[in-house]
Amino acid sequence: MELKEILDRTADRIVADGTRAESLALRVMEAAARDLCPGAAAALIDWNGSEIARLRAFGIVHGVLLRDLPATTQTQLAVQLAGASVHELAA
């Protein structure tokens, strides 16, 4: 599965259930985006912040990961995110 598809599915689950339901995926995304957009990456997993701030950060990080990560890194991230989704579904 491609990164774009995984991120889009993650977005759909966030819309349905909120960011806390996707906390593992958000942590994986934060680590991947930390050097590219540190402020948005930090806001993505700031559980003391507002839900709207995390949603906005998700939108920023989503775009940065698709636009700025090299293809090989995107593939690795897709594998990590697929694993995070499996763990969250099992929880």
Protein Blocks (a to p, Z undefined) as FASTA:
>chain_A
ZZklmmmmmmmmmmmnojklmmmmmmmmmmmmmmmmmmlmmmmmmmkbcfklmmmmmmmm
mmmmmmmpcfklmmmmmmmmmmmmmmmmmZZ
